[in-house]
């Protein structure tokens, strides 16, 4: 079976040419499966199948993202090991070094996804891992500020393809309302990277002076070498698509494809410029973009500056490395728990609002308190509120965009705009505002508050719109296939479409 049969645009970052491929791919998947007659899986058998897929895919994908997040944020740990002093960095030099990563990261997302589809996941993802692992090692050998900037920029290009690539990859295997928890597991690796990064950096800095290299240099070198090792392993252990997976038998392969086909309902999958403009002109997607940037800005601020903030609470450099671990451990728990519960109850908005309020509480404690213990608890609450909302937001927006072309463009807008928050985050906490960093905490209270207000608005609107459709039209399950086909071009405006609240 052609690999192109599996290119679902549910969460791909689409361009015009890309979406043409998506459309033909989805039409191909709608054709009868060559794997045999349809299989019958009861609920128990389906749960076994999903657990089998989970076991073979999710842990390794989470490991990849752990390494990705570790390699992009370890500069925060290197800062505590005299990075700035050794490279002669002054003023806003460190902030610029952080932010230069993100414009290149965003620019690489769409081309990288296109290359993954032109090749295959088990080739492209390990390839970009080799690239960013090599660049991470090279950061350990820079001798000046300019060298750091150049390697950080190229690191952004190399890492830009992983998050949208794996997000898309997950949709090749799971139905829409099964993706949220899997994405939460995948993204929880970012919290593990924060916790593991602090512990690992504390150990690595003890290599200070070995081979004439400072401790911060060894942080980049060791962590980059680990990434290179896993990248080589990934060439051999990653699976591409359900119908080529060696761990599935023919009946299981057919069941996975049948479930994906059923999940697409009757909305249009073909490419048409109309659906591109439908996405660009959909005000709901724009609201989600601002919800997202309000979350991603503090996300990257925490990832990059938590060691600095913790150090300002009176800890030594080595103690601060270790004290960054608990906030990430707690955040990991909330990320997984929130993803599981949101999938179980079939709602997203209420969870985003709850976690945003938790984050606002944490940043407010950091802003108003002068007690170091209270401020440290604030760090924990801030991290625990922000991290869960990244997979929640991706799932919420994707669930509510009808039609694959429009959904592909909408997710591209969502992720790309949100990641621009990374460029902003590099300047949130500036040395001149130490040790309390009040402007930084205040700015993040503002961005998360904006996100919360918009999430409340969207939750109320979507609830009312669903109620209106229930009152004016019949229930979705009462529509015949021909009635659905007559409205297939309407996307999420179809009378049988209901939003995830």
C-alpha positions as CSV (number, residue, x, y, z in Angstrom):
1,X,0.0,0.0,0.0
2,X,1.3,3.5,-0.9
3,X,2.6,5.5,2.0
4,X,0.6,8.4,0.8
5,X,-2.6,6.7,1.8
6,X,-1.9,7.6,5.4
7,X,-1.4,11.4,5.2
8,X,-4.1,12.8,7.4
9,X,-4.1,16.6,7.7
10,X,-5.7,16.6,11.1
11,X,-2.8,18.4,12.7
12,X,-0.4,18.8,9.8
13,X,1.0,22.3,9.1
14,X,-0.3,22.6,5.6
15,X,0.7,24.6,2.5
16,X,-1.1,24.6,-0.8
17,X,1.0,21.8,-2.3
18,X,0.9,19.9,1.0
19,X,-2.9,20.1,1.2
20,X,-3.3,18.7,-2.3
21,X,-1.4,15.7,-1.2
22,X,-3.5,15.4,1.9
23,X,-6.7,15.5,-0.1
24,X,-5.7,12.7,-2.5
25,X,-4.4,10.7,0.5
26,X,-7.7,10.9,2.3
27,X,-9.6,9.8,-0.8
28,X,-7.2,6.9,-1.1
29,X,-7.9,5.9,2.5
30,X,-11.6,6.0,1.8
31,X,-11.3,3.2,-0.8
32,X,-11.8,-0.4,0.2
33,X,-8.9,-1.7,2.2
34,X,-6.7,-4.3,0.5
35,X,-6.1,-6.0,3.8
36,X,-9.2,-8.0,3.7
37,X,-12.8,-7.9,4.8
38,X,-13.8,-5.5,7.7
39,X,-12.9,-6.9,11.1
40,X,-15.2,-6.8,14.1
41,X,-13.6,-5.6,17.3
42,X,-15.6,-5.3,20.5
43,X,-14.7,-2.7,23.2
44,X,-12.4,-5.1,25.0
45,X,-10.5,-6.0,21.9
46,X,-10.3,-2.3,20.9
47,X,-8.8,-1.4,24.3
48,X,-6.2,-4.2,23.8
49,X,-5.4,-2.8,20.4
50,X,-5.0,0.7,21.7
51,X,-2.8,-0.4,24.6
52,X,-0.6,-2.3,22.1
53,X,-0.2,0.8,19.9
54,X,0.4,2.9,23.0
55,X,3.2,0.6,24.2
56,X,4.9,0.5,20.9
57,X,4.7,4.3,20.1
58,X,4.2,6.7,22.9
59,X,7.1,5.9,25.3
60,X,9.7,6.4,22.5
61,X,8.0,9.5,21.2
62,X,8.0,11.0,24.7
63,X,11.7,10.2,24.9
64,X,12.3,12.1,21.7
65,X,10.5,15.2,23.0
66,X,12.3,14.9,26.3
67,X,15.6,15.2,24.5
68,X,14.4,18.0,22.3
69,X,13.2,20.1,25.2
70,X,16.3,19.3,27.1
71,X,18.6,20.4,24.3
72,X,16.8,23.7,23.7
73,X,16.5,24.7,27.4
74,X,19.7,23.5,28.8
75,X,21.1,26.9,28.2
76,X,19.3,28.0,31.4
77,X,21.3,25.4,33.4
78,X,24.5,26.4,31.6
79,X,23.9,30.0,32.6
80,X,24.4,29.0,36.3
81,X,27.7,27.4,35.3
82,X,29.3,30.7,34.2
83,X,28.3,30.6,30.5
84,X,27.8,34.4,30.4
85,X,31.1,35.2,32.1
86,X,33.2,32.8,29.9
87,X,31.7,34.1,26.7
88,X,31.9,37.8,27.7
89,X,28.1,38.2,27.5
90,X,26.6,41.5,28.9
91,X,23.3,43.3,29.2
92,X,20.7,41.6,27.0
93,X,23.1,39.2,25.3
94,X,21.7,36.2,27.1
95,X,18.1,37.2,26.3
96,X,18.9,37.6,22.6
97,X,20.6,34.1,22.7
98,X,17.4,32.6,24.0
99,X,15.1,34.4,21.6
100,X,17.0,33.8,18.4
101,X,16.1,30.1,18.5
102,X,12.3,30.7,18.0
103,X,11.9,32.5,14.7
104,X,14.0,29.8,13.0
105,X,12.0,27.1,15.0
106,X,8.7,28.5,13.7
107,X,10.0,28.9,10.1
108,X,11.1,25.3,10.0
109,X,7.8,23.7,11.1
110,X,5.9,23.6,7.7
111,X,8.9,22.6,5.5
112,X,9.9,19.9,8.0
113,X,6.4,18.4,7.9
114,X,6.5,18.4,4.1
115,X,9.8,16.6,4.1
116,X,8.5,14.0,6.6
117,X,5.6,13.2,4.2
118,X,7.9,13.2,1.2
119,X,10.1,10.6,2.9
120,X,8.7,8.8,6.0
121,X,8.6,9.3,9.8
122,X,11.2,6.7,10.6
123,X,13.7,8.4,8.3
124,X,13.0,12.1,8.7
125,X,12.6,12.3,12.5
126,X,15.8,10.5,13.3
127,X,17.6,12.6,10.7
128,X,16.6,15.9,12.3
129,X,17.5,14.4,15.7
130,X,21.1,13.8,14.4
131,X,21.2,17.4,13.2
132,X,20.1,18.9,16.5
133,X,22.2,16.5,18.6
134,X,25.3,17.5,16.6
135,X,24.4,21.2,17.0
136,X,24.0,20.7,20.8
137,X,27.4,19.2,21.0
138,X,28.8,22.1,18.9
139,X,27.4,24.6,21.4
140,X,29.9,23.1,23.9
141,X,32.8,24.2,21.7
142,X,31.8,27.8,21.0
143,X,34.3,30.4,22.1
144,X,32.3,33.6,21.8
145,X,28.9,35.1,21.9
146,X,28.6,35.1,18.0
147,X,29.2,31.4,17.9
148,X,26.5,30.8,20.5
149,X,24.0,32.8,18.5
150,X,24.7,31.0,15.2
151,X,24.4,27.5,16.8
152,X,21.2,28.5,18.6
153,X,19.7,29.7,15.3
154,X,20.6,26.4,13.5
155,X,19.3,24.4,16.5
156,X,15.9,26.1,16.1
157,X,15.9,25.0,12.4
158,X,16.7,21.4,13.3
159,X,14.3,21.1,16.2
160,X,11.4,22.9,14.5
161,X,10.1,19.7,12.9
162,X,9.7,17.5,15.9
163,X,6.6,18.8,17.7
164,X,4.3,19.3,14.6
165,X,5.8,16.1,13.1
166,X,5.0,13.9,16.0
167,X,1.6,15.6,16.6
168,X,0.7,14.8,13.0
169,X,2.2,11.3,13.4
170,X,-0.1,10.6,16.4
171,X,-3.1,11.3,14.3
172,X,-2.1,8.6,11.9
173,X,-2.8,6.0,14.6
174,X,-5.6,7.4,16.8
175,X,-9.0,8.9,16.5
176,X,-9.6,12.5,17.4
177,X,-10.8,12.1,20.9
178,X,-8.1,9.5,21.6
179,X,-5.3,12.0,20.8
180,X,-5.6,14.3,23.7
181,X,-4.2,12.0,26.4
182,X,-1.5,10.7,24.1
183,X,-0.4,14.2,23.3
184,X,-0.4,14.9,27.1
185,X,1.9,11.9,27.6
186,X,4.1,13.1,24.8
187,X,4.2,16.7,26.0
188,X,4.7,15.6,29.7
189,X,8.2,14.8,28.5
190,X,8.9,18.5,28.5
191,X,8.3,18.6,32.3
192,X,10.5,15.5,32.7
193,X,13.2,17.3,30.7
194,X,13.0,20.2,33.2
195,X,13.3,17.9,36.2
196,X,15.9,15.6,34.6
197,X,17.9,18.6,33.2
198,X,18.4,20.1,36.7
199,X,19.6,16.8,38.1
200,X,21.8,16.0,35.1
201,X,23.3,19.5,34.9
202,X,24.2,19.4,38.6
203,X,26.2,16.2,38.0
204,X,27.8,17.3,34.8
205,X,29.2,20.6,36.1
206,X,31.4,18.5,38.3
207,X,33.3,17.8,35.1
208,X,34.5,21.4,35.1
209,X,38.1,21.5,33.9
210,X,38.2,18.1,32.3
211,X,40.0,18.4,28.9
212,X,40.3,22.1,29.6
213,X,36.6,22.7,29.1
214,X,34.3,24.5,31.6
215,X,31.3,22.8,33.2
216,X,28.7,24.6,31.0
217,X,30.5,23.2,28.0
218,X,30.1,19.7,29.2
219,X,26.3,20.2,29.7
220,X,25.9,20.8,26.0
221,X,28.4,18.1,24.9
222,X,27.1,15.2,27.1
223,X,23.4,16.0,26.4
224,X,24.1,16.3,22.7
225,X,25.9,12.9,22.6
226,X,22.9,11.3,24.3
227,X,20.6,12.7,21.6
228,X,22.9,11.4,18.9
229,X,22.8,7.9,20.4
230,X,19.0,7.8,20.6
231,X,18.8,9.2,17.0
232,X,20.7,6.3,15.7
233,X,18.4,3.9,17.6
234,X,15.4,5.7,16.2
235,X,16.3,4.7,12.7
236,X,15.7,1.1,13.6
237,X,12.8,1.2,16.2
238,X,10.4,3.8,14.8
239,X,7.3,2.6,13.0
240,X,5.9,4.5,10.0
241,X,2.2,3.7,9.4
242,X,-0.4,1.3,10.7
243,X,-0.4,-0.9,7.6
244,X,3.4,-1.3,7.6
245,X,3.8,-1.7,11.4
246,X,5.5,-5.1,12.2
247,X,3.9,-5.3,15.6
248,X,0.3,-5.4,14.2
249,X,-1.2,-8.4,12.4
250,X,-3.4,-7.9,9.3
251,X,-6.7,-7.8,11.2
252,X,-5.3,-5.2,13.6
253,X,-4.0,-3.1,10.7
254,X,-7.4,-3.2,9.0
255,X,-9.1,-2.2,12.3
256,X,-6.9,0.8,12.8
257,X,-7.6,2.1,9.3
258,X,-11.3,1.5,9.6
259,X,-11.5,3.4,12.8
260,X,-9.6,6.4,11.3
261,X,-12.0,6.4,8.3
262,X,-15.0,6.4,10.5
263,X,-13.6,9.2,12.6
264,X,-13.4,11.5,9.6
265,X,-17.2,11.5,9.3
266,X,-18.5,13.0,6.0
267,X,-16.8,16.4,5.9
268,X,-14.8,17.4,2.9
269,X,-11.3,16.1,2.7
270,X,-10.3,17.3,-0.8
271,X,-8.2,20.3,-1.4
272,X,-9.8,23.5,-2.4
273,X,-8.5,27.1,-1.9
274,X,-11.9,27.9,-0.4
275,X,-11.1,25.8,2.7
276,X,-7.8,27.6,3.2
277,X,-9.6,30.9,3.2
278,X,-12.3,29.5,5.5
279,X,-9.6,28.9,8.1
280,X,-7.9,32.3,7.7
281,X,-11.2,34.1,8.0
282,X,-12.6,31.9,10.9
283,X,-12.6,34.2,14.0
284,X,-12.7,31.2,16.3
285,X,-9.3,30.1,15.1
286,X,-7.9,33.6,15.8
287,X,-9.2,33.5,19.3
288,X,-7.5,30.2,19.8
289,X,-4.2,31.7,18.5
290,X,-4.3,34.4,21.2
291,X,-5.3,31.8,23.8
292,X,-2.2,29.9,22.8
293,X,0.3,32.7,22.8
294,X,-0.9,33.7,26.2
295,X,0.1,30.1,27.3
296,X,3.3,29.6,25.3
297,X,4.9,32.8,26.4
298,X,5.0,31.7,30.1
299,X,5.7,28.2,29.0
300,X,9.0,29.1,27.5
301,X,9.7,31.8,30.2
302,X,9.5,29.0,32.8
303,X,11.6,26.6,30.8
304,X,14.4,29.1,30.2
305,X,14.4,31.1,33.4
306,X,13.3,28.8,36.2
307,X,16.9,28.1,37.3
308,X,17.5,31.9,37.4
309,X,14.3,32.5,39.4
310,X,15.0,29.8,41.8
311,X,18.6,31.0,42.4
312,X,17.2,34.4,43.3
313,X,15.4,32.8,46.2
314,X,18.8,32.5,48.0
315,X,20.1,29.2,46.7
316,X,23.6,28.6,45.4
317,X,24.1,27.7,41.8
318,X,24.3,24.0,42.5
319,X,21.4,24.1,44.9
320,X,19.3,26.0,42.3
321,X,19.9,23.3,39.7
322,X,18.4,20.7,42.1
323,X,15.6,22.9,43.3
324,X,14.2,23.2,39.8
325,X,13.2,19.5,39.8
326,X,10.1,19.5,42.1
327,X,8.1,22.1,40.0
328,X,8.5,20.0,36.9
329,X,7.6,16.7,38.7
330,X,4.4,18.2,40.0
331,X,3.7,19.8,36.5
332,X,4.1,16.3,34.9
333,X,1.5,14.9,37.2
334,X,-1.0,17.6,36.3
335,X,-0.3,17.3,32.6
336,X,-1.0,13.6,32.5
337,X,-4.0,13.9,34.9
338,X,-5.5,16.8,33.0
339,X,-5.1,15.0,29.6
340,X,-6.7,11.8,30.9
341,X,-9.7,13.6,32.5
342,X,-10.3,15.8,29.5
343,X,-10.5,12.8,27.2
344,X,-12.7,11.0,29.6
345,X,-15.3,13.8,30.0
346,X,-15.0,15.0,26.4
347,X,-14.4,18.7,27.4
348,X,-11.3,21.0,27.0
349,X,-12.3,24.5,27.8
350,X,-13.0,24.1,31.5
351,X,-9.6,22.4,32.0
352,X,-7.8,25.2,30.3
353,X,-9.6,27.7,32.5
354,X,-8.7,25.8,35.6
355,X,-5.1,25.4,34.8
356,X,-4.7,29.0,33.8
357,X,-6.2,30.1,37.1
358,X,-3.6,27.9,38.9
359,X,-0.8,29.5,36.9
360,X,-2.1,33.1,37.6
361,X,-2.1,32.2,41.3
362,X,1.5,31.0,41.1
363,X,2.8,34.1,39.3
364,X,0.8,36.3,41.7
365,X,2.5,34.7,44.6
366,X,5.9,35.4,43.0
367,X,4.9,39.0,42.3
368,X,3.5,40.0,45.7
369,X,5.4,37.9,48.2
370,X,8.8,38.5,49.7
371,X,8.9,35.1,51.5
372,X,11.1,32.7,49.6
373,X,9.0,29.6,50.6
374,X,5.9,31.2,49.3
375,X,7.6,32.2,46.1
376,X,8.9,28.7,45.6
377,X,5.4,27.3,45.9
378,X,4.4,29.9,43.4
379,X,7.0,28.4,41.0
380,X,5.4,25.0,41.4
381,X,1.8,26.4,40.8
382,X,2.9,28.4,37.8
383,X,4.6,25.4,36.1
384,X,1.7,23.1,37.0
385,X,-0.8,25.5,35.5
386,X,1.0,26.2,32.2
387,X,2.4,22.9,31.1
388,X,-1.0,20.9,30.9
389,X,-2.5,23.6,28.7
390,X,-0.2,23.0,25.7
391,X,-1.7,19.6,24.8
392,X,-5.1,20.7,25.9
393,X,-5.1,23.7,23.6
394,X,-3.9,21.7,20.5
395,X,-6.6,19.1,21.1
396,X,-9.4,21.7,21.7
397,X,-8.7,23.7,18.6
398,X,-8.2,20.7,16.4
399,X,-11.4,19.0,17.6
400,X,-13.4,22.1,16.6
401,X,-12.2,22.6,13.0
402,X,-14.3,20.7,10.5
403,X,-12.7,19.4,7.3
404,X,-9.1,18.3,6.9
405,X,-7.9,21.2,4.7
406,X,-9.3,23.8,7.1
407,X,-8.0,21.9,10.1
408,X,-4.5,21.6,8.7
409,X,-4.3,25.4,8.1
410,X,-6.0,26.1,11.5
411,X,-3.5,24.0,13.4
412,X,-0.6,25.7,11.5
413,X,-1.9,29.1,12.6
414,X,-2.4,27.9,16.1
415,X,1.1,26.3,16.6
416,X,3.0,28.9,14.7
417,X,1.5,31.9,16.4
418,X,1.9,30.3,19.8
419,X,5.6,29.5,19.3
420,X,6.2,33.2,18.7
421,X,5.7,33.5,22.4
422,X,9.1,31.8,22.7
423,X,10.7,34.8,21.0
424,X,8.9,37.1,23.5
425,X,9.9,35.0,26.5
426,X,13.6,35.6,26.0
427,X,13.1,39.2,27.2
428,X,10.6,38.6,30.0
429,X,13.1,38.2,32.8
430,X,16.0,40.7,32.5
431,X,19.0,40.9,34.8
432,X,18.3,44.5,35.6
433,X,15.1,43.4,37.4
434,X,16.8,40.9,39.7
435,X,16.2,39.5,42.2
436,X,12.3,40.0,42.3
437,X,11.8,40.2,38.5
438,X,8.5,42.1,39.0
439,X,8.0,43.2,35.4
440,X,8.5,39.6,34.2
441,X,6.0,38.1,36.7
442,X,3.5,40.9,35.9
443,X,3.7,40.4,32.2
444,X,3.0,36.7,32.5
445,X,0.1,37.4,34.8
446,X,-1.2,39.6,32.0
447,X,-0.7,37.0,29.2
448,X,-2.3,34.1,31.1
449,X,-5.2,36.4,32.2
450,X,-5.8,37.2,28.5
451,X,-5.8,33.5,27.7
452,X,-8.3,32.8,30.5
453,X,-10.8,35.5,29.5
454,X,-10.7,34.2,25.9
455,X,-11.1,30.6,27.0
456,X,-14.1,31.5,29.1
457,X,-15.6,33.3,26.2
458,X,-15.0,30.4,23.8
459,X,-16.5,27.9,26.3
460,X,-19.6,29.9,26.7
461,X,-20.0,30.5,23.0
462,X,-19.5,26.9,22.0
463,X,-21.9,25.7,24.6
464,X,-24.6,28.1,23.3
465,X,-23.9,27.3,19.7
466,X,-24.3,23.6,20.3
467,X,-27.5,24.2,22.2
468,X,-28.8,26.4,19.2
469,X,-28.0,23.6,16.8
470,X,-29.7,21.0,19.0
471,X,-32.8,23.2,19.0
472,X,-32.9,24.1,15.3
473,X,-31.7,20.8,13.8
474,X,-32.0,17.1,14.6
475,X,-29.3,15.3,16.6
476,X,-26.1,14.3,14.6
477,X,-26.8,10.6,14.9
478,X,-30.2,11.0,13.2
479,X,-28.7,12.3,10.0
480,X,-28.4,9.9,7.0
481,X,-25.2,9.6,5.1
482,X,-26.7,11.4,2.1
483,X,-27.8,14.3,4.3
484,X,-24.3,14.6,5.8
485,X,-22.8,14.5,2.3
486,X,-25.0,17.3,1.2
487,X,-23.3,19.5,3.8
488,X,-19.8,18.2,3.6
489,X,-18.4,21.4,2.2
490,X,-19.6,23.4,5.3
491,X,-17.0,22.0,7.7
492,X,-17.7,22.9,11.3
493,X,-20.7,25.0,10.1
494,X,-22.5,21.9,9.0
495,X,-25.8,21.4,11.0
496,X,-24.7,17.9,12.2
497,X,-21.3,19.2,13.6
498,X,-21.1,19.7,17.3
499,X,-18.2,21.5,19.0
500,X,-16.0,20.1,21.8
501,X,-16.7,22.5,24.7
